[in-house]
Amino acid sequence: MKTVSTTYDKRRREPIATRLSATEMTAVDAAAKAAGLNRSDWLRQAALAWLSGPAPSTDTAGMTVVLGEVLALRMIVLNLLPVAHAGLPHAQVLQIMSFADTSKQKEAVAMLSRSDCGQ
């Protein structure tokens, strides 16, 4: 993605402005530095690369089926957990559910980043 700086290119006359948090700006600056680009060039190239990449999935019917199956499995596990562990207090079941709910997104992103599915 490394290119010669095109910051002053007469063909590019349309500006884009956005606001980022301090954390987001730090991440953008680090990515730009790693690519050997200034912030503007890196953001331009990132936006254009995203536009030329594969279109985001719009298969909501397929996603609905998969989500339905995952939720069904979750319900089965939640109903069988107290039966499988008869002495398991209800509070502990709720604690397990809470942990799963708070970590599922992070774990999914991590798993997808390690596989071809996330690219």
Buried (B, 14 or more C-beta within 10 A) or exposed (E): EEEEEBEEEEEEEEEEEEEEEEEEEEEBBEBBEEBEBBBBBBBBBBEEEEEEEEEEEEEEEEEEEEEEEEEEEBEEEEEEBBEEEEEEEEEEBEEBBEEEEEEEEEEEEEEEEEEEEEE
